[in-house]
Structures are given as C-alpha cells and as structure tokens.
Amino acid sequence: MSEQDSRKERATSFGAQAAAYSAGRPGYPAQAVARLVAPDAMVVADVGAGTGKLTAALLRPGRTLYAVEPDAAMLDTLSAQLPSVHALIGAAEQIPLADNVCDALTFGQSWHWVDPLVAVAETARVLRPGGTLGLIWNIRDETVPWVARLTEIIAASEAEMFVAGGGPTLGSPFGTPVHETFDWDRRLDTQQLVAMVASRSQIITAAESERADTLERVRLLAAEIADPDGTIVLPYRTHVFRATLDQTG
C-alpha cells in the first residue's frame, strides 16, 4: 500500500471506532472555543465534526449549527447526542451548503486530513465576506514525562505532527491566521485512556496483534501513573488558529 493510500485509509477509519472516539476523545476548553468562534456568529458549520466533540461546545440559543462529516457512523453518533444540530454528509472539499451562508466554519482535530488548496476555496465559498475559519487541535503536553512515554507507545499522530510542523498555511482569500494556545488538564480513568488510544487512526488500522499489544501497554502505564482513586491527569495544550475571509470574499 502506498503512503497516500495508507493515509487515506487512516483518514476514513474513525467510524469503525465511533463509540471509542466518543468515550475517549477529550472535549475542548471553553476559553479556546470562545476564541475560535465569535459569540455573534449565528450560522456556523463544524466540518469534520466526528461524533460532535466540538459541535456540542458550539451550541448557542438562536444559532443555526451544521455538522458536516464524511463518515455516516460518526454522524449517527453525533445526531443521537445532538438532535438539534443539522447533520450533513460531506467533507471540507465538498461542503453541502450554499454560497455565503455561514458566519463561521470550524474544524476540530480535522484540518490536517484535508486537501488544503481545495478546502480553502470551498470554505471561502461557504463563508460570508468577513466570516471566520477556526481550526483547533488538542495536543498532549509531552513535556510531562509519563505523557512522553505514552507517545513512545502509541506513536505521534497526524495531528500532532501537523501542529508541531507549524500548523496550517491558508493564503488568499484569508488573512494570516491568529494562533493562540490554552493549557489545561483532563481528568480521566484507565478505560477512557484506553478508549482514546483505541480511537486513533494508527491503532484502528493496525494488525489485531499490534493493536492488542499497544492497548495492553497503555493499561500497564495507566496502572503505574494513576492516582490512588484511579484518576489520571492528562495535560493538554489546545491550539487555536483563526483567520478572517477578505471582505470582498
């Protein structure tokens, strides 16, 4: 399998572990979401919405909220949890919305999978002039020794490598993205940590023996570092990139 085909397989693998994704992946800190989308944005589309981790944080009274996701299994999980959201099958390269309808578009943990040239043009089409494109990633803080050991077990993800490489480059018709970071801690248990690892594309697409070995090593690490009550404190740095579409569109 070529690297391009392997990457495509990983990008479309998440539906096979939709339940693990929903249980194991973190949400997003409120202060980061507040910087991602202005409170007066009344029509928002969350693209690559997955099971709705970011979508849920974007709900506001009076706001029309769309969730765009290519994987039907992920979208079904989202719809069951967020019935008021307009759920649509689609992708960054083909957003099923009319021209100039959105005040803001968001991508939670998903822009690193897109074809950037096509996605920039498509998001610019859907946004109103002066609208915003918000990209956000939760990245584990590997300056903490046990978190660095976790990465040695599970390997760096596409998202982690993308953000470490400098993040998105958008270009015209968007202005230069503003980049902000937010440090926070997530409290979880061993089952949630294992679910988080199980929902990663490299693990989903791995051979069964490799997958089982990796998850067992994560369980052993969790047993070593958990608090006496079973709590694990996992530090994150959330990266927000926000860019504005030129007023001319």
C-alpha positions in Angstrom: 0.0 0.0 0.0 1.4 3.4 -0.9 1.7 6.2 1.7 -1.1 8.1 0.0 -3.4 5.1 0.2 -2.4 4.4 3.8 -3.1 7.9 4.8 -6.5 7.8 3.1 -7.3 4.6 5.0 -6.4 6.2 8.3 -8.4 9.4 7.5 -11.6 7.3 6.8 -11.1 4.8 9.6 -12.7 6.5 12.6 -16.3 5.3 12.1 -15.1 1.7 13.0 -14.4 3.0 16.5 -17.1 5.7 16.8 -18.0 4.6 20.3 -14.4 4.6 21.5 -13.9 8.0 19.8 -17.0 9.4 21.7 -15.9 7.9 25.0 -12.2 8.5 24.8 -11.5 11.8 23.0 -11.5 15.0 25.0 -13.7 18.0 24.5 -12.3 21.5 24.1 -11.8 24.1 26.8 -14.4 26.8 26.9 -11.8 29.6 26.7 -10.4 28.1 23.5 -13.8 27.7 21.9 -14.6 31.3 22.8 -11.6 32.4 20.7 -12.5 30.0 17.9 -15.9 31.4 17.1 -17.4 34.9 17.9 -20.5 34.7 20.1 -22.5 36.7 17.5 -21.8 34.2 14.7 -25.4 33.0 14.1 -24.8 30.4 11.3 -21.9 28.0 12.0 -20.8 24.8 10.3 -18.5 22.4 12.1 -16.7 20.4 9.3 -15.2 17.0 10.0 -17.4 17.0 13.1 -16.9 13.4 14.0 -19.1 12.4 17.0 -19.6 16.1 17.9 -16.9 16.8 20.4 -16.5 20.4 19.1 -20.0 20.7 17.8 -21.5 20.4 21.3 -19.4 23.3 22.5 -20.7 25.5 19.7 -24.4 25.2 20.6 -25.9 28.6 21.4 -29.5 29.8 21.7 -30.6 31.2 18.3 -27.6 29.8 16.4 -28.1 27.6 13.4 -25.5 24.9 13.6 -24.5 22.4 10.9 -22.3 19.3 11.4 -20.6 18.1 8.3 -18.9 14.7 8.4 -18.0 12.2 5.7 -18.5 9.1 7.9 -22.1 8.0 8.4 -21.3 6.0 11.6 -19.7 9.0 13.2 -22.6 11.3 12.1 -25.1 8.9 13.5 -23.4 9.1 16.9 -23.4 12.8 16.7 -27.1 13.0 15.8 -28.1 10.8 18.7 -26.3 13.1 21.1 -27.1 16.4 19.5 -30.6 16.1 17.8 -30.9 19.9 17.3 -27.9 20.1 15.0 -28.3 19.8 11.2 -26.2 16.8 10.4 -24.9 16.5 6.8 -22.7 14.1 5.0 -19.9 16.0 3.4 -16.2 17.0 3.6 -14.0 20.0 3.6 -13.5 19.6 -0.2 -17.3 19.4 -0.8 -19.4 21.2 1.8 -23.1 20.6 1.2 -24.1 24.2 1.8 -24.9 27.2 -0.4 -22.6 30.1 -1.1 -22.0 32.8 1.5 -24.3 31.3 4.1 -22.0 30.8 7.2 -20.7 33.4 9.6 -18.1 30.8 10.8 -16.7 27.4 9.8 -14.8 25.3 12.3 -12.6 22.2 12.1 -11.9 20.3 15.3 -9.0 17.9 15.0 -9.6 17.5 11.3 -7.9 20.1 9.1 -4.7 18.1 8.9 -6.6 15.5 6.8 -7.9 17.9 4.1 -6.6 18.8 0.7 -5.7 22.4 1.7 -6.0 24.1 -1.7 -9.4 22.6 -2.4 -10.6 23.1 1.2 -9.5 26.8 1.3 -11.5 27.5 -1.8 -14.5 25.6 -0.5 -14.6 27.2 2.9 -14.2 30.6 1.2 -17.2 29.8 -0.9 -19.5 28.9 2.0 -18.4 31.8 4.3 -19.8 35.2 4.1 -17.3 38.0 3.4 -15.7 38.8 6.8 -16.6 35.4 8.1 -14.1 33.3 10.1 -12.4 30.0 9.7 -11.5 28.4 13.0 -9.2 25.4 13.4 -8.5 23.7 16.7 -6.4 20.8 18.0 -6.0 19.2 21.4 -2.3 18.2 21.7 -1.0 16.3 24.7 1.7 18.0 26.7 4.8 15.8 26.2 7.0 17.9 28.5 5.4 15.7 31.2 7.5 12.5 31.4 4.7 10.0 31.5 2.9 11.6 28.6 6.2 11.4 26.6 6.2 7.7 27.5 2.6 7.3 26.2 3.7 8.8 22.9 6.5 6.3 22.7 3.9 3.5 23.0 1.3 4.9 20.6 3.4 7.0 18.2 2.8 10.5 17.2 -0.5 11.1 15.3 -1.1 13.0 12.0 -2.5 15.9 14.1 0.5 16.1 16.4 3.0 16.1 13.6 1.0 18.7 11.7 0.8 21.1 14.6 4.4 20.5 15.5 5.3 21.4 11.9 3.8 24.8 12.3 0.1 24.2 11.6 -2.0 25.5 8.7 -1.0 27.8 5.9 -4.1 29.2 4.3 -3.3 32.0 1.9 -5.7 34.1 -0.1 -8.5 34.9 0.3 -7.9 34.5 4.1 -5.8 36.7 6.2 -2.9 35.4 8.3 -4.3 33.0 11.0 -4.0 34.2 14.6 -2.5 31.4 16.7 -3.3 31.0 20.4 -2.7 28.2 22.9 -4.5 27.1 26.0 -3.1 24.8 28.6 -5.5 22.6 30.7 -5.7 19.2 32.4 -8.2 16.4 31.6 -9.1 14.0 34.3 -10.0 10.5 33.1 -9.7 6.9 34.1 -7.9 3.9 32.6 -10.9 2.9 30.5 -11.2 6.4 28.9 -7.4 6.5 28.3 -7.6 3.1 26.5 -10.6 4.3 24.5 -8.8 7.4 23.5 -5.9 5.3 22.2 -8.2 2.8 20.5 -9.8 5.7 18.6 -6.6 6.8 16.9 -6.3 6.0 13.2 -2.9 4.2 13.5 -4.4 1.8 16.1 -7.7 1.3 14.2 -5.8 0.3 11.0 -3.1 -1.7 12.8 -3.0 -5.5 12.7 -5.0 -7.0 15.5 -2.0 -8.4 17.4 -0.2 -5.0 17.3 -3.4 -3.2 18.4 -3.9 -5.6 21.3 -0.2 -5.2 22.4 -0.4 -1.4 22.3 -3.6 -1.2 24.3 -2.1 -3.6 26.9 1.0 -1.4 27.2 -1.3 1.6 27.7 -3.2 -0.2 30.5 0.1 -1.0 32.3 1.3 2.6 32.0 -2.1 3.7 33.4 -1.8 1.4 36.4 1.6 2.9 37.1 0.7 6.6 37.0 -2.9 6.7 38.1 -3.8 8.3 41.4 -5.0 6.0 44.2 -8.6 6.7 43.3 -7.9 5.7 39.7 -7.8 9.2 38.3 -5.3 10.0 35.5 -4.5 13.7 34.9 -3.6 14.2 31.3 -2.2 17.6 30.4 -3.1 19.2 27.0 -2.2 22.3 25.1 -5.0 23.3 22.8 -4.0 25.2 19.6 -6.5 27.6 18.0 -5.9 29.1 14.6 -8.5 31.7 13.5 -8.5 33.5 10.1 -10.9 36.0 8.5 -12.1 35.9 5.0 -11.5 39.0 3.0 -14.4 41.4 3.0 -14.6 41.1 -0.8 -14.9 37.3 -0.5 
